[in-house]
Amino acid sequence: MLYWFIMSKLNELYQKALRSTTSQKLPESINDLLIKDLNGLSLSNEENIALQNYYKFRNQLLATAKDDADFAQKIKQLRVIANFTNWKEFLNEH
């Protein structure tokens, strides 16, 4: 059941990320939060929650990889999601 939920959420987030690449203004993403954090800028409580939820989702997803090729594909999808999905998508746990 958890595997199905994680894969469903991956597909949903990936499709949203792909759609956002065609918009004029890209959303503030998980990677934007990570860059802020790495540069020593303060993150709001909500931003911290979203970042931690993303890490949890990422770890759960990668744990479902069946082999190296599947792992590599999931990494590619996560990169798209982290770059093009609004960080607010991660305010609720996935």
Stockholm file with secondary structure:
# STOCKHOLM 1.0

chainA/1-94         MLYWFIMSKLNELYQKALRSTTSQKLPESINDLLIKDLNGLSLSNEENIALQNYYKFRNQLLATAKDDADFAQKIKQLRVIANFTNWKEFLNEH
#=GR chainA/1-94 SS CHHHHHHHHHHHHHHHHHHHTTSSSCCCBHHHHHHHHHTTCCCCHHHHHHHHHHHHHHHHHHHTCCSHHHHHHHHHHHHHHHHHSBGGGGSSCC
#=GC SS_cons        CHHHHHHHHHHHHHHHHHHHTTSSSCCCBHHHHHHHHHTTCCCCHHHHHHHHHHHHHHHHHHHTCCSHHHHHHHHHHHHHHHHHSBGGGGSSCC
//
